[in-house]
Amino acid sequence: MARLAICPGSFDPVTNGHLDIIHRGAKVFDEVIVAVFNNQSKQPLFSVEERVHLLQLATADMDNVTIDSCSGLLMDYAQSKNAQVVLRGLRAVTDFEYELQITSMNRKLNEEIETFFMMTNNQYSFLSSSMVKEIAKYRANVSDLVPAVVEEALIKKYQQS
């Protein structure tokens, strides 16, 4: 049986830190589905469709990675895809506290699906989508923080505003 992992997130926008987790997860699992969720508590810069497209471009070289979007509960989505694992990235202790709460609730919803935490590469431990958006908004260089396609998309977005 193939080991399928769901890597969920808002990915607004996808960063090199996200890609680090996705790439390394693709080495561990037979298949990884990166699922773009629309977090209702956040004001996204990019639409779900734009985020899916940017992820497709950024992961085009990863044969066992597919990109999808979902609204609703992660555990329902994971079950509908017959996933065995949810893949989550951790940057720091503060991430762990937040992720522990989410994982505990997910486990209550579906104890058959395990959560797999992967520490991000140290060079990305400070990196967040929010930080990237803030820096890009003021026209600072983000080329070492995001894939080139995302950098271009950020420039276009902020030129429009």
N, C-alpha and C positions, 0 to 999 in steps of 0.2 A: 504494500500500500504506500503510495506516495505521501510524503509529509508536506502538507500545505499550511503555510503561515499567512495570516492577515497582518499587514503592517498599517494600522490606522493612523489618521491624523488630519489636521486641517490643511497643512502644507501651503500656507499663505504668506510667502511663497516657499517652495521647496528650497532647502539650503544644502550646502555641501555636508553638513552634519547629518541631515536626513539621508542623503545619498550614501554616506558612509555606513549607516545602519542597514539600508536596503541592500547595498552591495554585499556586505558581510553576511546578512541574513540569507541572501541568495546562494551563498556558499554552504550554508548549514542545512537549508531546507530544499526539497525538490522543486517546490514552486512557492513564490511569494506574490500575493495580491496586495498591492498598495491601494488602500481604500481611502478616498478623499471624503471626509465628513464635513458637513457645514455646521460649525460650532455656533449655536445660537447666541452664546454669550460674547462673541467677538464680532467686530465689524470688519468683514473681509475686504481686502483691496482688490483681489481677483475673484471672479465668479468661480463656481465649482467647475464649470466647463473649461475655463482658462487654466485652472490648477491641474486638471486632468491632462490637458494638452501639454502643459509645461513638463509634467512628470513623464509623459510618454516620450517626449523629446529627450529628457535628461536620462532616461533609463533604456533608451533604444538599443544599447549594446548589451543589455542583460537579457539573455534568451528565456530565462525562467521567471521573469518578472512581468506581471500584467498590472494595468492601472484600471481602477474602477471608481465609482462614486456611490455613496450610500447616504440615505437619510434614515434615521431610526436608530435602534439599539445595535451596538456592535455585536453583541452575542447572538442576536437574531440573524444578522448578516453573516457572521462566521459560521453559524449552523447551516444556513442556506447554501453556503459554498462548501460544506463538509470539511471545514478547516479543523485541524487539531490544535493549532497554536495561534496565539496573538503575540506578535513581535513588537516590543516597545523599546525605545531608546532611552537611556538615562544619561544625563550630563553631570548631575551633582546630587548631593544629599537632599536638597529641596525637591528635586524631581522625584526622588524615591518616596517621600512622604505623600505627595500628590498621587503618584502611580499606585501606591499601596491601597489607597482608598478606592480608586477605580477598579483595581484588580480584585479587591475583596467583594465589591458589588457585582462585578462580572462573574466571579466564582459562585456567588449566590444565585445568579440568573442561569448559569450553565456550568456545572462543575466538571463537565467532560472536556472542556476546552482549557488548555493550560496557557499561562502567560509566560513568555520568555523575555527576560530583560537582557539587553545588551548595552554595555557601556560604550559611549561614543569615543572616538579617537580623541586624545587629549587636545589636539589642535582645534577641535570643534566644541570643547566643553563649555565655552562661554557663549556660543552662537545660538540665536533664536530668530525665528521669522520676524518677530516684533522689532528686534534690534536692527535687522537688515532693512526693514521698511523705514524705520526712523532715519537710518543713515542715508538710504537712497533718496528719501524725500528731500534731503538737503544737498543732493547731487554729489555726495561723497562716493569714493570708489568702493564698490562691493565685489569686484571681480574675483577676489580670493575667497569669497564667502558663499557664492552661488554659482551655478552653471552659467555659461555665457548666454544661453537662451533666456534665462531668468533675469540676468542683468539687463538685457535688451528690453524685456517686457517691463521691468521696473522703470527704466528710463522713459519708455513710451507712456506708461501710466502717469508718471509725475509730470511729464510735459503737457498732458491733457488737462491737468488740474491747475 
